[in-house]
Amino acid sequence: MRHRPRSVWFALGTGIITTIIVAAVVLVPVAGLVASAAAAAPFVDFPVASMTVAVIGGYALAAGLLALILRIRRGPLAWICAVAAVIAALIVSVYPLAAGAGAAAAEAGEAIPTIVDWVGRLQQLLP
């Protein structure tokens, strides 16, 4: 039975550690920011379900790519999987910001005509 080269083990270790760092340094603050924005603006319909599914799915993909390294016996391919896992984790860690911003922008787009209408009515009431 052929042993795995050290580069495969280094790729696996680096991928796991970097993915955990991304979760701690990027995902946790982003989740806190989105949660505080959702609490501060209850009229905005934040897509919490799609955010949760995307984050869980992305981290499951990252875990799958890292687990795939256990089947690989070539260093460069192991590094490709490790980097892909970290990129997947990074993308889905930032996704809640984009989804929350999109929801807030959609809500603002619906609110602006109402505000303009109110201003027009106010101008008619004032002499």
VOROBA-619490 format. One record per atom (N, C-alpha, C, O): x, y, z; residue in three letters. Coordinates in Angstrom, 2 decimals, always signed. Layout:
px|py|pz|code
X|Y|Z|ALA
...
This chain:
px|py|pz|code
+0.84|-1.18|+0.00|MET
+0.00|+0.00|+0.00|MET
+0.89|+1.24|+0.00|MET
+1.82|+1.37|+0.80|MET
+0.59|+2.15|-0.91|ARG
+1.38|+3.37|-1.05|ARG
+0.95|+4.42|-0.02|ARG
-0.24|+4.63|+0.19|ARG
+1.91|+5.07|+0.59|HIS
+1.61|+6.10|+1.59|HIS
+1.36|+7.42|+0.90|HIS
+1.82|+7.67|-0.21|HIS
+0.62|+8.26|+1.60|ARG
+0.36|+9.60|+1.06|ARG
+1.59|+10.48|+1.32|ARG
+2.23|+10.39|+2.37|ARG
+1.90|+11.34|+0.34|PRO
+3.01|+12.27|+0.56|PRO
+2.66|+13.30|+1.64|PRO
+1.49|+13.54|+1.94|PRO
+3.68|+13.89|+2.20|ARG
+3.47|+14.90|+3.23|ARG
+2.66|+16.08|+2.72|ARG
+1.90|+16.69|+3.47|ARG
+2.82|+16.41|+1.45|SER
+2.09|+17.56|+0.90|SER
+0.59|+17.37|+1.00|SER
-0.15|+18.34|+1.17|SER
+0.11|+16.12|+0.90|VAL
-1.31|+15.86|+1.05|VAL
-1.76|+16.17|+2.47|VAL
-2.79|+16.80|+2.69|VAL
-0.97|+15.72|+3.45|TRP
-1.32|+15.98|+4.84|TRP
-1.23|+17.47|+5.18|TRP
-2.05|+17.99|+5.94|TRP
-0.22|+18.15|+4.62|PHE
-0.11|+19.59|+4.85|PHE
-1.29|+20.33|+4.22|PHE
-1.81|+21.29|+4.80|PHE
-1.71|+19.90|+3.05|ALA
-2.87|+20.52|+2.39|ALA
-4.12|+20.33|+3.23|ALA
-4.91|+21.26|+3.41|ALA
-4.30|+19.14|+3.75|LEU
-5.47|+18.85|+4.59|LEU
-5.45|+19.71|+5.86|LEU
-6.45|+20.34|+6.21|LEU
-4.32|+19.72|+6.55|GLY
-4.21|+20.52|+7.77|GLY
-4.40|+22.00|+7.52|GLY
-5.11|+22.68|+8.26|GLY
-3.76|+22.50|+6.47|THR
-3.90|+23.91|+6.14|THR
-5.33|+24.25|+5.77|THR
-5.85|+25.29|+6.17|THR
-5.98|+23.38|+5.00|GLY
-7.37|+23.62|+4.61|GLY
-8.30|+23.65|+5.80|GLY
-9.17|+24.51|+5.89|GLY
-8.13|+22.71|+6.72|ILE
-8.99|+22.66|+7.91|ILE
-8.77|+23.90|+8.77|ILE
-9.74|+24.54|+9.19|ILE
-7.53|+24.23|+9.04|ILE
-7.23|+25.38|+9.90|ILE
-7.72|+26.68|+9.26|ILE
-8.30|+27.52|+9.94|ILE
-7.49|+26.84|+7.97|THR
-7.91|+28.08|+7.30|THR
-9.43|+28.18|+7.23|THR
-9.98|+29.28|+7.37|THR
-10.11|+27.08|+7.01|THR
-11.57|+27.10|+6.98|THR
-12.12|+27.48|+8.35|THR
-13.09|+28.23|+8.44|THR
-11.54|+26.96|+9.40|ILE
-11.97|+27.33|+10.76|ILE
-11.69|+28.81|+11.02|ILE
-12.51|+29.49|+11.64|ILE
-10.56|+29.30|+10.56|ILE
-10.25|+30.73|+10.73|ILE
-11.25|+31.59|+9.98|ILE
-11.70|+32.61|+10.50|ILE
-11.61|+31.20|+8.76|VAL
-12.60|+31.95|+7.98|VAL
-13.93|+31.97|+8.73|VAL
-14.60|+33.01|+8.79|VAL
-14.33|+30.84|+9.29|ALA
-15.59|+30.79|+10.03|ALA
-15.54|+31.71|+11.24|ALA
-16.52|+32.40|+11.54|ALA
-14.42|+31.73|+11.94|ALA
-14.32|+32.54|+13.15|ALA
-14.15|+34.02|+12.86|ALA
-14.71|+34.87|+13.55|ALA
-13.37|+34.34|+11.83|VAL
-13.02|+35.75|+11.58|VAL
-14.00|+36.43|+10.63|VAL
-14.18|+37.65|+10.70|VAL
-14.62|+35.67|+9.74|VAL
-15.52|+36.28|+8.76|VAL
-16.99|+35.96|+9.07|VAL
-17.81|+36.87|+9.19|VAL
-17.31|+34.68|+9.21|LEU
-18.72|+34.29|+9.36|LEU
-19.34|+34.80|+10.66|LEU
-20.46|+35.32|+10.65|LEU
-18.65|+34.67|+11.76|VAL
-19.23|+35.09|+13.05|VAL
-19.53|+36.59|+13.06|VAL
-20.64|+36.96|+13.45|VAL
-18.60|+37.47|+12.66|PRO
-18.96|+38.90|+12.64|PRO
-20.06|+39.23|+11.63|PRO
-20.92|+40.08|+11.90|PRO
-20.03|+38.57|+10.47|VAL
-21.08|+38.83|+9.47|VAL
-22.44|+38.40|+10.01|VAL
-23.43|+39.11|+9.84|VAL
-22.50|+37.25|+10.66|ALA
-23.77|+36.80|+11.24|ALA
-24.24|+37.77|+12.32|ALA
-25.44|+38.06|+12.40|ALA
-23.33|+38.27|+13.13|GLY
-23.70|+39.27|+14.14|GLY
-24.21|+40.55|+13.52|GLY
-25.18|+41.14|+14.00|GLY
-23.56|+41.00|+12.47|LEU
-23.97|+42.23|+11.79|LEU
-25.34|+42.08|+11.16|LEU
-26.19|+42.97|+11.28|LEU
-25.57|+40.96|+10.50|VAL
-26.87|+40.73|+9.86|VAL
-27.96|+40.59|+10.92|VAL
-29.07|+41.09|+10.74|VAL
-27.66|+39.90|+12.02|ALA
-28.65|+39.75|+13.09|ALA
-28.99|+41.10|+13.72|ALA
-30.16|+41.37|+14.00|ALA
-27.99|+41.94|+13.93|SER
-28.27|+43.26|+14.51|SER
-29.03|+44.15|+13.53|SER
-29.87|+44.94|+13.94|SER
-28.73|+44.02|+12.24|ALA
-29.47|+44.78|+11.24|ALA
-30.92|+44.31|+11.16|ALA
-31.83|+45.12|+11.01|ALA
-31.12|+43.00|+11.27|ALA
-32.49|+42.47|+11.25|ALA
-33.26|+42.92|+12.48|ALA
-34.46|+43.18|+12.39|ALA
-32.60|+43.02|+13.60|ALA
-33.28|+43.47|+14.82|ALA
-33.55|+44.97|+14.78|ALA
-34.57|+45.43|+15.30|ALA
-32.65|+45.73|+14.16|ALA
-32.82|+47.18|+14.11|ALA
-33.84|+47.61|+13.07|ALA
-34.45|+48.68|+13.20|ALA
-34.03|+46.80|+12.04|ALA
-34.97|+47.15|+10.97|ALA
-35.96|+46.00|+10.79|ALA
-35.85|+45.24|+9.84|ALA
-36.92|+45.88|+11.70|PRO
-37.83|+44.73|+11.63|PRO
-38.76|+44.76|+10.42|PRO
-39.34|+43.73|+10.08|PRO
-38.91|+45.91|+9.77|PHE
-39.78|+46.00|+8.60|PHE
-39.13|+45.41|+7.35|PHE
-39.81|+45.16|+6.36|PHE
-37.82|+45.20|+7.38|VAL
-37.12|+44.61|+6.25|VAL
-37.22|+43.09|+6.36|VAL
-36.90|+42.52|+7.40|VAL
-37.65|+42.46|+5.29|ASP
-37.81|+41.01|+5.27|ASP
-36.48|+40.37|+4.87|ASP
-36.22|+40.15|+3.68|ASP
-35.64|+40.08|+5.87|PHE
-34.35|+39.46|+5.60|PHE
-34.56|+37.99|+5.24|PHE
-35.32|+37.29|+5.91|PHE
-33.90|+37.50|+4.20|PRO
-34.05|+36.10|+3.79|PRO
-33.23|+35.16|+4.68|PRO
-32.24|+34.59|+4.24|PRO
-33.66|+35.02|+5.92|VAL
-32.90|+34.24|+6.90|VAL
-32.80|+32.78|+6.49|VAL
-31.74|+32.17|+6.66|VAL
-33.87|+32.22|+5.96|ALA
-33.85|+30.81|+5.58|ALA
-32.84|+30.55|+4.46|ALA
-32.07|+29.59|+4.52|ALA
-32.84|+31.40|+3.44|SER
-31.89|+31.18|+2.34|SER
-30.45|+31.45|+2.78|SER
-29.52|+30.80|+2.30|SER
-30.28|+32.41|+3.69|MET
-28.93|+32.65|+4.23|MET
-28.43|+31.42|+4.99|MET
-27.29|+31.00|+4.82|MET
-29.28|+30.85|+5.81|THR
-28.91|+29.69|+6.60|THR
-28.59|+28.49|+5.71|THR
-27.59|+27.80|+5.92|THR
-29.45|+28.25|+4.73|VAL
-29.23|+27.13|+3.82|VAL
-27.93|+27.31|+3.03|VAL
-27.17|+26.36|+2.84|VAL
-27.67|+28.54|+2.58|ALA
-26.45|+28.80|+1.81|ALA
-25.21|+28.59|+2.67|ALA
-24.24|+27.98|+2.21|ALA
-25.23|+29.08|+3.89|VAL
-24.06|+28.94|+4.76|VAL
-23.83|+27.47|+5.12|VAL
-22.70|+26.98|+5.05|VAL
-24.88|+26.77|+5.49|ILE
-24.73|+25.35|+5.84|ILE
-24.29|+24.54|+4.63|ILE
-23.41|+23.69|+4.73|ILE
-24.89|+24.81|+3.48|GLY
-24.50|+24.11|+2.26|GLY
-23.07|+24.40|+1.85|GLY
-22.35|+23.50|+1.42|GLY
-22.65|+25.65|+1.97|GLY
-21.28|+26.02|+1.62|GLY
-20.25|+25.37|+2.52|GLY
-19.20|+24.91|+2.06|GLY
-20.54|+25.36|+3.81|TYR
-19.60|+24.71|+4.73|TYR
-19.63|+23.19|+4.59|TYR
-18.62|+22.53|+4.84|TYR
-20.78|+22.63|+4.19|ALA
-20.83|+21.19|+3.90|ALA
-19.99|+20.88|+2.66|ALA
-19.30|+19.87|+2.61|ALA
-20.05|+21.77|+1.67|LEU
-19.20|+21.61|+0.48|LEU
-17.73|+21.68|+0.86|LEU
-16.92|+20.87|+0.40|LEU
-17.39|+22.65|+1.70|ALA
-15.99|+22.77|+2.14|ALA
-15.55|+21.53|+2.90|ALA
-14.44|+21.04|+2.69|ALA
-16.41|+21.01|+3.77|ALA
-16.07|+19.80|+4.51|ALA
-15.92|+18.61|+3.57|ALA
-15.05|+17.76|+3.76|ALA
-16.77|+18.55|+2.56|GLY
-16.66|+17.48|+1.58|GLY
-15.37|+17.54|+0.78|GLY
-14.74|+16.52|+0.51|GLY
-14.98|+18.75|+0.40|LEU
-13.71|+18.91|-0.32|LEU
-12.53|+18.53|+0.56|LEU
-11.56|+17.92|+0.10|LEU
-12.61|+18.90|+1.83|LEU
-11.52|+18.53|+2.74|LEU
-11.51|+17.02|+3.00|LEU
-10.44|+16.43|+3.12|LEU
-12.68|+16.41|+3.07|ALA
-12.74|+14.96|+3.25|ALA
-12.23|+14.24|+2.00|ALA
-11.66|+13.15|+2.10|ALA
-12.44|+14.84|+0.85|LEU
-11.95|+14.25|-0.40|LEU
-10.42|+14.14|-0.40|LEU
-9.86|+13.25|-1.04|LEU
-9.78|+15.03|+0.30|ILE
-8.32|+14.99|+0.37|ILE
-7.85|+13.68|+0.99|ILE
-6.76|+13.20|+0.68|ILE
-8.65|+13.09|+1.85|LEU
-8.27|+11.81|+2.47|LEU
-8.20|+10.68|+1.44|LEU
-7.58|+9.65|+1.70|LEU
-8.83|+10.86|+0.28|ARG
-8.80|+9.84|-0.77|ARG
-7.71|+10.12|-1.81|ARG
-7.43|+9.27|-2.66|ARG
-7.11|+11.30|-1.76|ILE
-6.15|+11.73|-2.78|ILE
-4.73|+11.34|-2.37|ILE
-4.38|+11.36|-1.19|ILE
-3.94|+10.98|-3.35|ARG
-2.55|+10.62|-3.10|ARG
-1.56|+11.54|-3.84|ARG
-0.36|+11.26|-3.88|ARG
-2.06|+12.61|-4.41|ARG
-1.19|+13.56|-5.13|ARG
-1.28|+14.92|-4.46|ARG
-2.37|+15.45|-4.23|ARG
-0.12|+15.48|-4.17|GLY
-0.05|+16.76|-3.46|GLY
-0.74|+17.92|-4.16|GLY
-1.53|+18.61|-3.53|GLY
-0.47|+18.16|-5.47|PRO
-1.09|+19.31|-6.13|PRO
-2.62|+19.23|-6.14|PRO
-3.30|+20.24|-5.96|PRO
-3.16|+18.04|-6.36|LEU
-4.61|+17.88|-6.35|LEU
-5.18|+18.11|-4.95|LEU
-6.27|+18.66|-4.81|LEU
-4.46|+17.69|-3.94|ALA
-4.88|+17.93|-2.56|ALA
-4.90|+19.43|-2.25|ALA
-5.82|+19.91|-1.58|ALA
-3.91|+20.15|-2.73|TRP
-3.88|+21.60|-2.51|TRP
-5.02|+22.29|-3.24|TRP
-5.60|+23.25|-2.73|TRP
-5.36|+21.82|-4.44|ILE
-6.48|+22.40|-5.18|ILE
-7.77|+22.21|-4.39|ILE
-8.57|+23.14|-4.29|ILE
-7.97|+21.03|-3.83|CYS
-9.17|+20.78|-3.02|CYS
-9.18|+21.64|-1.76|CYS
-10.23|+22.16|-1.37|CYS
-8.04|+21.79|-1.13|ALA
-7.96|+22.61|+0.09|ALA
-8.28|+24.08|-0.21|ALA
-9.02|+24.72|+0.53|ALA
-7.72|+24.59|-1.29|VAL
-7.98|+25.99|-1.66|VAL
-9.43|+26.16|-2.06|VAL
-10.05|+27.17|-1.71|VAL
-10.00|+25.20|-2.78|ALA
-11.41|+25.28|-3.16|ALA
-12.32|+25.27|-1.93|ALA
-13.32|+25.98|-1.89|ALA
-11.95|+24.49|-0.93|ALA
-12.73|+24.45|+0.31|ALA
-12.70|+25.79|+1.02|ALA
-13.73|+26.26|+1.50|ALA
-11.54|+26.41|+1.09|VAL
-11.42|+27.71|+1.76|VAL
-12.18|+28.79|+0.98|VAL
-12.84|+29.64|+1.58|VAL
-12.10|+28.76|-0.35|ILE
-12.83|+29.73|-1.17|ILE
-14.34|+29.56|-0.99|ILE
-15.07|+30.54|-0.87|ILE
-14.80|+28.31|-0.96|ALA
-16.23|+28.06|-0.74|ALA
-16.67|+28.60|+0.62|ALA
-17.72|+29.24|+0.73|ALA
-15.87|+28.36|+1.63|ALA
-16.20|+28.86|+2.97|ALA
-16.21|+30.39|+2.99|ALA
-17.08|+30.99|+3.62|ALA
-15.27|+31.00|+2.32|LEU
-15.20|+32.46|+2.29|LEU
-16.40|+33.06|+1.56|LEU
-16.98|+34.05|+2.01|LEU
-16.78|+32.48|+0.44|ILE
-17.91|+33.01|-0.33|ILE
-19.20|+32.92|+0.46|ILE
-19.96|+33.89|+0.54|ILE
-19.46|+31.75|+1.06|VAL
-20.73|+31.63|+1.79|VAL
-20.69|+32.37|+3.12|VAL
-21.75|+32.62|+3.70|VAL
-19.52|+32.72|+3.61|SER
-19.44|+33.53|+4.82|SER
-19.83|+34.97|+4.54|SER
-20.35|+35.66|+5.42|SER
-19.58|+35.44|+3.33|VAL
-19.89|+36.82|+2.95|VAL
-21.30|+36.92|+2.36|VAL
-21.87|+38.02|+2.32|VAL
-21.87|+35.79|+1.91|TYR
-23.18|+35.80|+1.27|TYR
-24.27|+36.47|+2.11|TYR
-25.07|+37.22|+1.55|TYR
-24.35|+36.25|+3.42|PRO
-25.42|+36.93|+4.18|PRO
-25.38|+38.46|+4.07|PRO
-26.42|+39.10|+4.12|PRO
-24.20|+39.04|+3.93|LEU
-24.13|+40.49|+3.73|LEU
-24.80|+40.90|+2.43|LEU
-25.57|+41.86|+2.40|LEU
-24.51|+40.17|+1.36|ALA
-25.09|+40.49|+0.06|ALA
-26.60|+40.27|+0.07|ALA
-27.35|+41.08|-0.47|ALA
-27.04|+39.18|+0.67|ALA
-28.47|+38.91|+0.72|ALA
-29.21|+39.94|+1.57|ALA
-30.29|+40.39|+1.21|ALA
-28.62|+40.31|+2.70|GLY
-29.23|+41.34|+3.55|GLY
-29.27|+42.70|+2.88|GLY
-30.26|+43.42|+2.98|GLY
-28.20|+43.04|+2.19|ALA
-28.17|+44.32|+1.47|ALA
-29.20|+44.33|+0.35|ALA
-29.85|+45.35|+0.10|ALA
-29.33|+43.21|-0.33|GLY
-30.34|+43.12|-1.39|GLY
-31.75|+43.26|-0.84|GLY
-32.58|+43.93|-1.45|GLY
-32.02|+42.64|+0.30|ALA
-33.34|+42.76|+0.91|ALA
-33.62|+44.19|+1.36|ALA
-34.72|+44.71|+1.18|ALA
-32.60|+44.83|+1.94|ALA
-32.77|+46.22|+2.39|ALA
-32.97|+47.16|+1.19|ALA
-33.77|+48.09|+1.26|ALA
-32.25|+46.91|+0.11|ALA
-32.40|+47.74|-1.08|ALA
-33.78|+47.56|-1.71|ALA
-34.39|+48.52|-2.17|ALA
-34.26|+46.32|-1.72|ALA
-35.60|+46.07|-2.26|ALA
-36.66|+46.78|-1.41|ALA
-37.61|+47.35|-1.94|ALA
-36.49|+46.74|-0.10|GLU
-37.44|+47.40|+0.79|GLU
-37.36|+48.92|+0.61|GLU
-38.39|+49.59|+0.62|GLU
-36.16|+49.45|+0.44|ALA
-36.00|+50.89|+0.22|ALA
-36.62|+51.29|-1.11|ALA
-37.22|+52.36|-1.22|ALA
-36.49|+50.42|-2.11|GLY
-37.10|+50.71|-3.41|GLY
-38.61|+50.79|-3.33|GLY
-39.24|+51.53|-4.08|GLY
-39.20|+50.03|-2.42|GLU
-40.65|+50.09|-2.22|GLU
-41.04|+51.27|-1.34|GLU
-42.16|+51.78|-1.45|GLU
-40.15|+51.72|-0.47|ALA
-40.47|+52.79|+0.47|ALA
-40.31|+54.17|-0.16|ALA
-41.01|+55.10|+0.24|ALA
-39.43|+54.32|-1.12|ILE
-39.15|+55.64|-1.69|ILE
-40.39|+56.25|-2.34|ILE
-40.67|+57.42|-2.09|ILE
-41.15|+55.51|-3.17|PRO
-42.37|+56.13|-3.73|PRO
-43.37|+56.57|-2.65|PRO
-44.05|+57.58|-2.82|PRO
-43.45|+55.82|-1.57|THR
-44.35|+56.19|-0.48|THR
-43.89|+57.50|+0.18|THR
-44.70|+58.37|+0.47|THR
-42.60|+57.63|+0.41|ILE
-42.06|+58.85|+1.01|ILE
-42.26|+60.04|+0.09|ILE
-42.62|+61.12|+0.54|ILE
-42.04|+59.84|-1.21|VAL
-42.25|+60.93|-2.17|VAL
-43.72|+61.34|-2.18|VAL
-44.03|+62.53|-2.26|VAL
-44.63|+60.38|-2.08|ASP
-46.06|+60.69|-2.02|ASP
-46.38|+61.49|-0.77|ASP
-47.15|+62.45|-0.83|ASP
-45.81|+61.09|+0.38|TRP
-46.04|+61.82|+1.63|TRP
-45.54|+63.26|+1.53|TRP
-46.21|+64.19|+1.98|TRP
-44.36|+63.44|+0.94|VAL
-43.81|+64.79|+0.78|VAL
-44.71|+65.63|-0.11|VAL
-44.92|+66.81|+0.15|VAL
-45.24|+65.03|-1.17|GLY
-46.16|+65.75|-2.07|GLY
-47.42|+66.16|-1.35|GLY
-47.91|+67.27|-1.53|GLY
-47.96|+65.27|-0.53|ARG
-49.17|+65.62|+0.24|ARG
-48.88|+66.71|+1.26|ARG
-49.71|+67.60|+1.46|ARG
-47.72|+66.64|+1.90|LEU
-47.32|+67.66|+2.87|LEU
-47.18|+69.02|+2.20|LEU
-47.56|+70.04|+2.77|LEU
-46.62|+69.04|+0.99|GLN
-46.46|+70.30|+0.27|GLN
-47.82|+70.88|-0.11|GLN
-47.97|+72.10|-0.15|GLN
-48.80|+70.05|-0.38|GLN
-50.14|+70.54|-0.71|GLN
-50.84|+71.13|+0.52|GLN
-51.64|+72.06|+0.41|GLN
-50.52|+70.58|+1.69|LEU
-51.15|+71.07|+2.93|LEU
-50.55|+72.40|+3.38|LEU
-51.23|+73.22|+3.98|LEU
-49.27|+72.59|+3.08|LEU
-48.62|+73.85|+3.50|LEU
-48.94|+74.94|+2.49|LEU
-48.99|+74.69|+1.29|LEU
-49.16|+76.17|+2.99|PRO
-49.47|+77.29|+2.07|PRO
-48.30|+77.73|+1.25|PRO
-48.42|+78.65|+0.45|PRO
